[in-house]
Amino acid sequence: MLLLSLVWIIEIVNTTLSHRLNVYAIYPRDTASWLGVIYSPFLHCSYSHLLSNSAPFAVMSMLILRKGITEYFVVTFFIIVLSGIGVWLIGRPSFHVGLSGVIFGYFSFIVWGALVEKTMVSLVAASLVLFLYGGLLWGMIPQLGFISWESHLMGFIAGILVARYRKTKRR
C-alpha cells in the first residue's frame, strides 16, 4: 500500500497548493503534457475523488500482489504508460487525472488473466473483482463531462494488453 500512501501524500500537498500540481496531468495531444502520462494517476481533483479510487485500488492491488512485488510494479507501470498514451491520443481537451485508469487496468488484467491462466486462484480473484466492481464497466461509456471515460476505457484496454503480454512472456 506504499503506492496508495504516496498518492495520498501527493493529494495533501496538491490540496495545500490549491491543486496547482494538476497542470502536470495529461492534456491530450499537447506535447508539453507528455510527463502527464506518468504523473496523472498520482494527481486528483479532491479528497473525495481520491477516496472513491482508494478502496478499489487497494483491493485490486492486493490481488495482483499475490503474484509478487516485481510483477505488481511491472503490471502497474505498463498500465500507467499504455493507458496514459491512449488518453493522450484520444482524450477530450481537458486535464485528465486520477487512479481510475489504473483501476480499470487492474480490473481487466485480473479478469482477462484469469481467463488465460484458468487456475483456481485466478478464477476466484476474477470472480471477486467482478462481484465487487463489475459496475465499473459503465464508466467506459461517455457520461458526465468531468469524468474521464477515456481514462477508464484506455485503462481497461491496457490491462488486457498487459495480461496478454505477461502470459506470453511466462510461456
Backbone as ProteinMPNN parsed JSONL, in Angstrom:
{"seq_chain_A": "MLLLSLVWIIEIVNTTLSHRLNVYAIYPRDTASWLGVIYSPFLHCSYSHLLSNSAPFAVMSMLILRKGITEYFVVTFFIIVLSGIGVWLIGRPSFHVGLSGVIFGYFSFIVWGALVEKTMVSLVAASLVLFLYGGLLWGMIPQLGFISWESHLMGFIAGILVARYRKTKRR", "coords_chain_A": {"N_chain_A": [[0.81, -1.188, 0.0], [2.137, 1.041, -0.25], [2.244, 2.563, -2.593], [-0.352, 3.655, -2.72], [-0.299, 5.16, -0.392], [1.623, 7.043, -1.114], [0.215, 8.393, -3.142], [-1.803, 9.575, -1.594], [-0.262, 11.308, -0.004], [0.71, 13.004, -1.99], [-1.733, 14.132, -2.782], [-2.429, 15.555, -0.472], [-0.374, 17.486, -0.422], [-0.913, 18.648, -2.923], [-3.483, 19.676, -2.469], [-2.936, 21.636, -0.548], [-1.629, 23.35, -2.192], [-3.613, 24.401, -3.705], [-4.399, 22.685, -5.754], [-2.617, 23.087, -7.845], [-0.711, 21.408, -8.887], [-1.997, 19.863, -10.709], [-1.648, 20.76, -13.255], [0.264, 19.202, -14.306], [-0.914, 17.011, -15.315], [-2.403, 14.762, -17.761], [-2.903, 16.344, -20.77], [-4.596, 16.007, -23.55], [-2.952, 15.463, -26.651], [-1.204, 17.577, -26.405], [2.017, 18.413, -26.59], [3.549, 19.352, -24.523], [2.539, 18.123, -22.33], [3.436, 15.538, -22.015], [4.732, 14.332, -19.816], [2.616, 14.036, -18.161], [1.507, 11.597, -18.75], [2.769, 9.813, -17.065], [2.511, 11.13, -14.571], [-0.252, 11.697, -14.109], [-1.932, 9.608, -12.834], [-1.266, 9.935, -10.183], [-2.29, 12.269, -9.343], [-5.146, 14.102, -8.206], [-8.498, 15.514, -8.139], [-9.728, 16.159, -5.786], [-10.158, 15.348, -2.276], [-12.355, 13.648, -2.029], [-12.486, 12.556, -4.57], [-10.094, 11.078, -4.649], [-10.601, 9.391, -2.477], [-12.744, 7.863, -3.439], [-11.398, 6.371, -5.311], [-9.612, 4.921, -3.802], [-10.352, 2.482, -2.321], [-11.084, 0.471, -4.365], [-8.632, 0.467, -5.711], [-6.865, -0.412, -3.697], [-7.877, -2.999, -3.046], [-7.696, -4.384, -5.531], [-4.986, -4.087, -5.994], [-3.929, -5.684, -3.952], [-4.768, -8.179, -4.853], [-3.291, -8.451, -7.194], [-0.75, -8.305, -6.169], [-0.388, -10.815, -5.094], [0.998, -12.227, -6.922], [3.526, -11.392, -6.647], [5.904, -8.798, -5.801], [7.508, -7.68, -7.818], [6.143, -8.378, -10.17], [3.799, -6.954, -9.674], [4.689, -4.239, -9.771], [5.65, -4.122, -12.399], [3.32, -4.664, -13.892], [1.715, -2.496, -13.023], [3.267, -0.279, -13.894], [3.228, -0.618, -16.734], [0.48, -0.496, -17.25], [-0.06, 2.134, -16.432], [1.516, 3.594, -18.295], [0.602, 2.687, -20.885], [-2.197, 3.213, -20.751], [-2.103, 5.943, -20.259], [-0.857, 6.962, -22.593], [-2.834, 6.245, -24.405], [-4.988, 7.885, -23.511], [-3.825, 10.359, -23.96], [-3.799, 10.331, -26.71], [-6.547, 10.028, -27.536], [-8.198, 11.499, -25.853], [-10.532, 14.013, -24.626], [-10.114, 17.601, -24.916], [-8.946, 18.449, -22.084], [-7.808, 18.455, -18.677], [-6.726, 15.364, -17.5], [-6.933, 13.388, -14.732], [-6.153, 11.121, -12.001], [-6.525, 7.868, -10.391], [-8.251, 6.149, -11.637], [-7.964, 5.14, -14.266], [-5.883, 3.329, -13.908], [-7.125, 1.618, -12.116], [-9.194, 0.526, -13.71], [-7.52, -0.753, -15.49], [-6.296, -2.634, -13.779], [-8.585, -4.101, -13.137], [-9.35, -5.296, -15.658], [-6.973, -6.639, -16.16], [-6.89, -8.548, -14.096], [-9.287, -10.007, -14.551], [-9.083, -10.783, -17.297], [-6.633, -12.085, -17.14], [-7.336, -14.265, -15.535], [-8.994, -15.661, -17.266], [-7.139, -16.456, -19.116], [-5.133, -17.798, -17.618], [-6.574, -19.722, -16.093], [-6.466, -20.883, -13.518], [-7.432, -21.999, -10.255], [-7.075, -20.076, -8.199], [-6.749, -17.671, -9.66], [-9.222, -17.552, -10.96], [-10.984, -17.326, -8.798], [-10.139, -14.859, -7.791], [-10.793, -13.209, -9.995], [-13.57, -13.571, -10.012], [-14.246, -12.404, -7.576], [-13.471, -9.731, -8.07], [-15.193, -9.128, -10.213], [-17.652, -9.385, -8.892], [-17.468, -7.427, -6.833], [-16.757, -5.074, -8.239], [-17.895, -5.009, -10.767], [-19.738, -3.188, -11.737], [-18.219, -1.061, -12.505], [-17.758, -1.14, -15.201], [-19.618, 0.384, -16.575], [-18.48, 2.844, -16.496], [-16.917, 3.221, -18.708], [-18.395, 4.282, -20.671], [-19.242, 7.264, -22.28], [-20.269, 9.826, -20.12], [-20.864, 11.966, -17.645], [-19.448, 15.183, -18.11], [-17.108, 15.805, -16.644], [-15.932, 13.459, -15.898], [-13.435, 11.219, -16.722], [-13.981, 9.204, -19.033], [-12.405, 8.316, -20.999], [-9.97, 7.684, -19.77], [-10.821, 5.511, -18.289], [-11.611, 3.673, -20.293], [-9.191, 3.402, -21.761], [-7.514, 2.459, -19.741], [-8.738, -0.007, -19.211], [-8.34, -1.347, -21.667], [-5.535, -1.325, -21.669], [-4.996, -2.997, -19.463], [-5.858, -5.491, -20.433], [-4.05, -5.814, -22.563], [-1.615, -5.907, -21.149], [-2.036, -8.2, -19.574], [-2.198, -10.153, -21.571], [0.364, -9.92, -22.695], [2.019, -10.51, -20.473], [1.291, -13.15, -19.997], [2.163, -14.392, -22.351], [4.875, -13.903, -22.099], [5.474, -15.418, -19.822], [5.272, -17.992, -20.816]], "CA_chain_A": [[0.0, 0.0, 0.0], [3.083, 2.145, -0.363], [1.848, 3.4, -3.724], [-1.545, 4.404, -2.333], [0.147, 6.161, 0.584], [2.278, 8.1, -1.895], [-0.83, 9.173, -3.811], [-2.445, 10.395, -0.563], [0.679, 12.387, 0.353], [0.692, 13.957, -3.103], [-3.001, 14.868, -2.73], [-2.341, 16.517, 0.633], [0.464, 18.588, -0.919], [-1.638, 19.288, -4.014], [-4.582, 20.447, -1.881], [-2.371, 22.85, 0.066], [-1.215, 24.223, -3.3], [-4.837, 24.685, -4.472], [-4.387, 21.756, -6.89], [-1.787, 23.605, -8.938], [0.065, 20.313, -9.486], [-2.792, 19.22, -11.757], [-1.17, 21.166, -14.58], [1.158, 18.13, -14.75], [-1.752, 15.889, -15.733], [-2.467, 14.569, -19.214], [-3.747, 17.205, -21.595], [-4.445, 15.293, -24.818], [-2.277, 15.96, -27.852], [-0.342, 18.7, -26.082], [3.341, 17.822, -26.397], [4.088, 19.796, -23.234], [1.978, 17.328, -21.232], [3.886, 14.141, -22.096], [5.011, 13.803, -18.479], [1.325, 13.711, -17.57], [1.269, 10.166, -18.945], [3.244, 9.169, -15.833], [2.079, 11.837, -13.361], [-1.703, 11.857, -13.914], [-2.584, 8.746, -11.85], [-0.896, 10.351, -8.832], [-2.957, 13.553, -9.097], [-6.601, 14.015, -8.087], [-9.19, 16.809, -8.056], [-10.196, 16.418, -4.419], [-10.07, 14.197, -1.375], [-13.438, 12.703, -2.334], [-12.069, 11.871, -5.79], [-9.095, 10.078, -4.252], [-11.253, 8.424, -1.597], [-13.534, 6.938, -4.264], [-10.457, 5.491, -6.013], [-8.72, 4.215, -2.882], [-10.749, 1.105, -1.989], [-10.863, -0.468, -5.47], [-7.195, 0.381, -5.979], [-6.248, -1.233, -2.654], [-8.322, -4.394, -3.183], [-7.119, -4.989, -6.735], [-3.534, -4.149, -5.783], [-3.654, -6.875, -3.137], [-4.955, -9.367, -5.688], [-2.16, -8.547, -8.126], [0.446, -8.543, -5.346], [-0.219, -12.247, -4.813], [1.948, -12.729, -7.917], [4.843, -10.893, -6.287], [6.092, -7.342, -5.865], [8.045, -7.313, -9.142], [5.022, -8.469, -11.124], [2.897, -5.842, -9.378], [5.224, -2.976, -10.291], [5.706, -4.208, -13.868], [1.934, -4.514, -14.353], [1.295, -1.119, -12.744], [3.999, 0.622, -14.787], [2.748, -0.718, -18.114], [-0.894, 0.013, -17.312], [0.027, 3.592, -16.38], [2.067, 4.118, -19.553], [-0.279, 2.405, -22.022], [-3.457, 3.955, -20.632], [-1.779, 7.365, -20.399], [-0.655, 7.25, -24.026], [-4.162, 6.175, -25.022], [-5.738, 9.104, -23.168], [-3.162, 11.468, -24.649], [-4.167, 10.261, -28.12], [-7.979, 10.114, -27.862], [-8.957, 12.239, -24.843], [-11.079, 15.353, -24.852], [-9.19, 18.639, -24.47], [-9.171, 18.728, -20.675], [-6.82, 17.761, -17.859], [-7.185, 14.045, -17.063], [-6.197, 12.996, -13.521], [-6.731, 10.119, -11.124], [-6.158, 6.454, -10.425], [-9.286, 5.297, -12.213], [-7.434, 4.407, -15.418], [-5.122, 2.195, -13.366], [-8.118, 0.701, -11.54], [-9.796, -0.197, -14.829], [-6.471, -1.641, -15.98], [-6.206, -3.746, -12.837], [-9.804, -4.884, -13.3], [-9.273, -6.149, -16.851], [-5.807, -7.519, -16.01], [-7.272, -9.657, -13.22], [-10.317, -10.821, -15.203], [-8.508, -11.387, -18.505], [-5.6, -13.009, -16.682], [-7.996, -15.487, -15.066], [-9.463, -16.391, -18.443], [-5.959, -17.014, -19.779], [-4.452, -18.729, -16.707], [-7.516, -20.783, -15.721], [-6.164, -21.523, -12.243], [-8.479, -21.764, -9.268], [-6.806, -18.814, -7.501], [-7.03, -16.544, -10.555], [-10.663, -17.516, -11.205], [-11.61, -16.786, -7.586], [-9.809, -13.418, -7.774], [-11.605, -12.563, -11.022], [-14.959, -13.59, -9.548], [-14.343, -11.394, -6.526], [-13.403, -8.419, -8.723], [-16.447, -8.933, -10.954], [-18.728, -9.197, -7.918], [-17.316, -6.154, -6.133], [-16.54, -3.896, -9.074], [-18.429, -5.192, -12.12], [-20.436, -1.963, -12.136], [-17.263, -0.108, -13.08], [-17.77, -1.209, -16.658], [-20.416, 1.5, -17.083], [-17.628, 4.033, -16.534], [-16.244, 3.364, -20.01], [-19.348, 4.926, -21.57], [-19.259, 8.714, -22.017], [-21.377, 10.268, -19.28], [-20.669, 13.326, -17.169], [-18.324, 15.836, -18.762], [-15.893, 15.906, -15.835], [-15.396, 12.117, -15.646], [-12.617, 10.813, -17.862], [-14.303, 7.874, -19.534], [-11.268, 7.93, -21.834], [-9.025, 7.008, -18.872], [-11.411, 4.221, -17.942], [-11.518, 2.805, -21.468], [-7.784, 3.127, -22.083], [-7.009, 1.6, -18.671], [-9.295, -1.337, -19.441], [-7.605, -1.92, -22.808], [-4.147, -1.54, -21.227], [-4.982, -4.177, -18.6], [-5.938, -6.676, -21.297], [-2.776, -5.936, -23.282], [-0.58, -6.334, -20.2], [-2.322, -9.599, -19.218], [-1.806, -10.99, -22.722], [1.826, -9.89, -22.814], [2.619, -11.215, -19.327], [1.033, -14.577, -20.195], [3.063, -14.804, -23.417], [6.231, -13.858, -21.556], [5.65, -16.524, -18.88], [5.428, -19.233, -21.564]], "C_chain_A": [[0.861, 1.264, 0.0], [2.67, 3.109, -1.471], [0.624, 4.251, -3.382], [-1.207, 5.477, -1.299], [0.817, 7.339, -0.114], [1.243, 8.997, -2.569], [-1.548, 10.076, -2.806], [-1.537, 11.555, -0.138], [0.691, 13.448, -0.74], [-0.598, 14.774, -3.089], [-3.009, 15.891, -1.596], [-1.521, 17.736, 0.197], [-0.29, 19.362, -1.992], [-2.791, 20.148, -3.499], [-4.057, 21.731, -1.249], [-1.91, 23.843, -0.993], [-2.391, 24.575, -4.214], [-4.878, 23.896, -5.787], [-3.615, 22.284, -8.108], [-0.932, 22.519, -9.59], [-0.691, 19.639, -10.634], [-2.441, 19.708, -13.163], [-0.195, 20.128, -15.148], [0.383, 16.875, -15.146], [-1.663, 15.716, -17.251], [-3.396, 15.629, -19.797], [-3.57, 16.683, -23.015], [-3.857, 16.121, -25.958], [-1.467, 17.238, -27.642], [1.035, 18.129, -25.749], [3.977, 18.245, -25.074], [3.569, 18.931, -22.079], [2.376, 15.852, -21.296], [4.171, 13.54, -20.724], [3.727, 13.452, -17.73], [0.96, 12.245, -17.731], [1.676, 9.407, -17.68], [2.635, 9.813, -14.587], [0.582, 11.759, -13.077], [-2.337, 10.893, -12.919], [-2.312, 9.165, -10.4], [-1.568, 11.654, -8.419], [-4.465, 13.354, -9.062], [-7.189, 15.407, -7.938], [-9.588, 17.181, -6.638], [-9.961, 15.177, -3.566], [-11.157, 13.176, -1.703], [-13.13, 11.912, -3.601], [-11.083, 10.756, -5.444], [-9.718, 9.001, -3.364], [-12.055, 7.402, -2.407], [-12.637, 5.974, -5.048], [-9.681, 4.574, -5.071], [-9.094, 2.761, -2.621], [-10.553, 0.151, -3.174], [-9.381, -0.622, -5.813], [-6.521, -0.548, -4.972], [-6.608, -2.707, -2.819], [-7.653, -5.054, -4.39], [-5.597, -5.049, -6.666], [-3.165, -5.404, -5.007], [-3.781, -8.145, -3.975], [-3.81, -9.543, -6.683], [-0.874, -8.831, -7.366], [0.652, -10.014, -4.999], [0.752, -12.892, -5.798], [3.369, -12.235, -7.659], [4.978, -9.401, -6.532], [6.619, -6.889, -7.229], [6.939, -7.319, -10.18], [4.07, -7.293, -10.93], [3.41, -4.537, -9.981], [5.349, -2.978, -11.807], [4.311, -3.978, -14.448], [1.473, -3.07, -14.186], [1.963, -0.139, -13.703], [3.419, 0.576, -16.197], [1.307, -0.273, -18.259], [-0.89, 1.536, -17.286], [0.468, 4.153, -17.734], [1.105, 3.911, -20.722], [-1.589, 3.178, -21.945], [-3.212, 5.453, -20.798], [-1.566, 7.777, -21.843], [-1.992, 7.22, -24.751], [-4.983, 7.417, -24.757], [-5.133, 10.297, -23.894], [-3.582, 11.498, -26.124], [-5.643, 10.537, -28.384], [-8.789, 11.021, -26.93], [-9.497, 13.576, -25.311], [-10.075, 16.388, -24.386], [-9.534, 19.12, -23.061], [-8.051, 18.041, -19.911], [-7.437, 16.463, -17.334], [-6.305, 13.604, -15.889], [-6.898, 11.835, -12.835], [-6.277, 8.703, -11.383], [-7.151, 5.587, -11.185], [-8.829, 4.551, -13.459], [-6.655, 3.182, -14.981], [-6.085, 1.158, -12.786], [-8.788, -0.119, -12.641], [-8.783, -1.159, -15.453], [-6.295, -2.848, -15.083], [-7.4, -4.689, -13.017], [-9.675, -5.831, -14.49], [-8.07, -7.077, -16.796], [-6.172, -8.748, -15.182], [-8.267, -10.58, -13.925], [-9.751, -11.523, -16.434], [-7.44, -12.414, -18.124], [-6.188, -14.326, -16.21], [-8.49, -16.327, -16.236], [-8.308, -17.075, -19.175], [-5.311, -18.092, -18.912], [-5.3, -19.954, -16.368], [-7.093, -21.565, -14.483], [-7.274, -21.174, -11.258], [-8.304, -20.411, -8.577], [-7.153, -17.623, -8.397], [-8.523, -16.428, -10.847], [-11.432, -16.983, -9.996], [-11.357, -15.279, -7.497], [-10.666, -12.671, -8.784], [-13.075, -12.507, -10.609], [-15.195, -12.531, -8.481], [-14.363, -9.98, -7.131], [-14.694, -8.136, -9.494], [-17.615, -8.668, -10.01], [-18.659, -7.811, -7.282], [-17.363, -4.944, -7.055], [-17.048, -4.036, -10.503], [-19.153, -3.96, -12.646], [-19.515, -0.9, -12.721], [-17.364, -0.036, -14.59], [-18.596, -0.091, -17.291], [-19.583, 2.775, -17.228], [-16.871, 4.224, -17.836], [-17.145, 4.006, -21.053], [-19.353, 6.417, -21.26], [-20.505, 9.123, -21.238], [-21.166, 11.722, -18.907], [-19.401, 13.914, -17.776], [-17.038, 15.86, -17.974], [-15.293, 14.543, -15.497], [-14.665, 11.647, -16.898], [-12.923, 9.367, -18.254], [-13.159, 7.373, -20.414], [-10.206, 7.203, -21.001], [-9.532, 5.619, -18.515], [-11.241, 3.231, -19.102], [-10.072, 2.43, -21.783], [-7.126, 2.262, -21.003], [-7.473, 0.167, -18.866], [-8.543, -2.045, -20.566], [-6.169, -2.23, -22.399], [-4.041, -2.785, -20.353], [-5.032, -5.467, -19.397], [-4.613, -6.887, -22.023], [-1.664, -6.438, -22.361], [-0.791, -7.796, -19.809], [-1.903, -10.537, -20.346], [-0.297, -11.064, -22.85], [2.482, -10.691, -21.692], [2.422, -12.721, -19.469], [1.982, -15.123, -21.261], [4.498, -14.876, -22.902], [6.496, -15.038, -20.611], [5.815, -17.871, -19.593], [6.848, -19.375, -21.939]], "O_chain_A": [[0.383, 2.377, 0.216], [2.739, 4.327, -1.303], [0.574, 5.434, -3.719], [-1.765, 6.574, -1.33], [0.6, 8.493, 0.254], [1.38, 10.221, -2.567], [-1.868, 11.22, -3.127], [-2.017, 12.671, 0.064], [0.682, 14.646, -0.454], [-0.57, 15.976, -3.354], [-3.55, 16.985, -1.758], [-1.928, 18.876, 0.419], [-0.307, 20.593, -1.976], [-3.046, 21.227, -4.032], [-4.664, 22.792, -1.396], [-1.811, 25.041, -0.725], [-2.195, 24.994, -5.355], [-5.345, 24.403, -6.807], [-3.935, 21.957, -9.25], [-0.478, 22.687, -10.721], [-0.091, 18.926, -11.438], [-2.892, 19.128, -14.15], [0.134, 20.169, -16.333], [0.967, 15.802, -15.294], [-0.933, 16.439, -17.929], [-4.537, 15.779, -19.36], [-2.521, 16.887, -23.625], [-4.208, 17.278, -26.185], [-1.09, 17.902, -28.608], [1.199, 17.442, -24.741], [4.858, 17.553, -24.565], [4.101, 18.998, -20.971], [1.715, 15.008, -20.69], [3.884, 12.366, -20.492], [3.748, 12.668, -16.781], [0.188, 11.707, -16.938], [0.997, 8.462, -17.277], [2.28, 9.107, -13.643], [0.182, 11.756, -11.913], [-3.233, 11.318, -12.19], [-3.055, 8.784, -9.495], [-1.433, 12.092, -7.276], [-5.004, 12.532, -9.804], [-6.473, 16.366, -7.648], [-9.766, 18.357, -6.317], [-9.615, 14.108, -4.069], [-10.909, 11.972, -1.659], [-13.472, 10.733, -3.698], [-11.232, 9.623, -5.902], [-9.388, 7.823, -3.495], [-12.043, 6.211, -2.094], [-13.071, 4.88, -5.408], [-9.147, 3.553, -5.505], [-8.23, 1.887, -2.695], [-9.914, -0.888, -3.009], [-8.931, -1.712, -6.164], [-5.697, -1.38, -5.351], [-5.734, -3.57, -2.74], [-7.11, -6.153, -4.281], [-4.986, -5.963, -7.22], [-2.212, -6.104, -5.353], [-2.991, -9.077, -3.822], [-3.409, -10.669, -6.977], [0.003, -9.53, -7.875], [1.761, -10.413, -4.644], [1.27, -13.978, -5.54], [4.302, -12.614, -8.367], [4.269, -8.819, -7.352], [6.222, -5.838, -7.733], [6.809, -6.386, -10.971], [3.592, -6.705, -11.9], [2.655, -3.811, -10.628], [5.17, -1.937, -12.439], [4.14, -3.192, -15.38], [0.903, -2.489, -15.109], [1.3, 0.734, -14.262], [3.149, 1.621, -16.79], [0.939, 0.278, -19.297], [-1.634, 2.168, -18.036], [-0.147, 5.085, -18.253], [0.823, 4.849, -21.467], [-2.046, 3.735, -22.943], [-4.021, 6.153, -21.409], [-2.044, 8.828, -22.269], [-2.26, 8.063, -25.607], [-5.61, 7.953, -25.671], [-5.863, 11.155, -24.391], [-3.705, 12.572, -26.714], [-5.97, 11.214, -29.359], [-9.961, 11.281, -27.202], [-8.993, 14.182, -26.257], [-9.247, 16.082, -23.528], [-10.303, 20.063, -22.875], [-7.408, 17.135, -20.442], [-8.54, 16.471, -16.788], [-5.09, 13.465, -16.031], [-8.085, 11.593, -13.055], [-5.725, 8.38, -12.435], [-6.908, 4.392, -11.36], [-9.27, 3.424, -13.688], [-6.749, 2.123, -15.601], [-5.878, -0.044, -12.949], [-8.929, -1.335, -12.508], [-9.146, -2.25, -15.891], [-6.158, -3.97, -15.571], [-7.245, -5.91, -13.044], [-9.871, -7.038, -14.346], [-8.126, -8.188, -17.324], [-5.8, -9.867, -15.535], [-8.107, -11.8, -13.898], [-9.925, -12.732, -16.592], [-7.361, -13.487, -18.724], [-5.613, -15.387, -16.452], [-8.414, -17.555, -16.203], [-8.48, -18.136, -19.775], [-4.978, -19.171, -19.403], [-4.803, -21.081, -16.357], [-7.33, -22.77, -14.398], [-7.967, -20.169, -11.42], [-9.277, -19.681, -8.389], [-7.784, -16.67, -7.94], [-9.04, -15.318, -10.969], [-12.421, -16.267, -10.156], [-12.263, -14.514, -7.165], [-11.211, -11.613, -8.471], [-13.745, -11.499, -10.835], [-16.219, -11.848, -8.484], [-15.177, -9.143, -6.742], [-15.225, -7.027, -9.431], [-18.468, -7.826, -10.293], [-19.666, -7.107, -7.2], [-17.935, -3.911, -6.706], [-16.662, -3.25, -11.369], [-19.18, -3.714, -13.852], [-19.976, 0.048, -13.356], [-17.088, 1.002, -15.191], [-18.313, 0.335, -18.411], [-19.938, 3.674, -17.989], [-16.253, 5.267, -18.051], [-16.721, 4.247, -22.183], [-19.457, 6.8, -20.095], [-21.632, 8.817, -21.626], [-21.276, 12.61, -19.753], [-18.399, 13.216, -17.934], [-15.962, 15.929, -18.568], [-14.237, 14.482, -14.866], [-15.217, 11.676, -17.998], [-12.22, 8.437, -17.859], [-12.962, 6.167, -20.563], [-9.613, 6.227, -21.461], [-8.757, 4.665, -18.449], [-10.788, 2.102, -18.911], [-9.773, 1.264, -22.042], [-6.276, 1.426, -21.312], [-6.69, -0.77, -18.706], [-8.157, -3.206, -20.429], [-5.643, -3.288, -22.745], [-3.088, -3.551, -20.491], [-4.332, -6.428, -19.078], [-4.111, -8.009, -22.09], [-0.867, -7.292, -22.75], [0.175, -8.554, -19.722], [-1.32, -11.593, -20.099], [0.263, -12.135, -23.085], [3.403, -11.467, -21.943], [3.306, -13.492, -19.096], [2.545, -16.204, -21.09], [5.241, -15.8, -23.233], [7.596, -15.592, -20.595], [6.424, -18.79, -19.046], [7.222, -20.356, -22.582]]}, "name": "protein", "num_of_chains": 1, "seq": "MLLLSLVWIIEIVNTTLSHRLNVYAIYPRDTASWLGVIYSPFLHCSYSHLLSNSAPFAVMSMLILRKGITEYFVVTFFIIVLSGIGVWLIGRPSFHVGLSGVIFGYFSFIVWGALVEKTMVSLVAASLVLFLYGGLLWGMIPQLGFISWESHLMGFIAGILVARYRKTKRR"}
